[in-house]
Amino acid sequence: MGTDLLGRPTTEVEDELLELYRRCKALLARDDLAPCAQAGARVAAVGLWNAVNDLGLEHEQLLDLGA
């Protein structure tokens, strides 16, 4: 279990969402993805960003993701 940006304990579901978001970001950092895979990873990251941002789990700008 981690903590959110305010230092509150996170739930198992919040931890899983944050892990999925970070995995999508890691995919986007690769330079060997096919264009369709990169586009799909970007869409997934943007959707997950909405959740992690609203839940206060992580905050960054979507431009940092190339979105």
Stockholm file with secondary structure:
# STOCKHOLM 1.0

chainA/1-67         MGTDLLGRPTTEVEDELLELYRRCKALLARDDLAPCAQAGARVAAVGLWNAVNDLGLEHEQLLDLGA
#=GR chainA/1-67 SS CCBCTTSCBCCHHHHHHHHHHHHHHHHHTCSCCCHHHHHHHHHHHHHHHHHHHHTTSCCCCGGGGTC
#=GC SS_cons        CCBCTTSCBCCHHHHHHHHHHHHHHHHHTCSCCCHHHHHHHHHHHHHHHHHHHHTTSCCCCGGGGTC
//
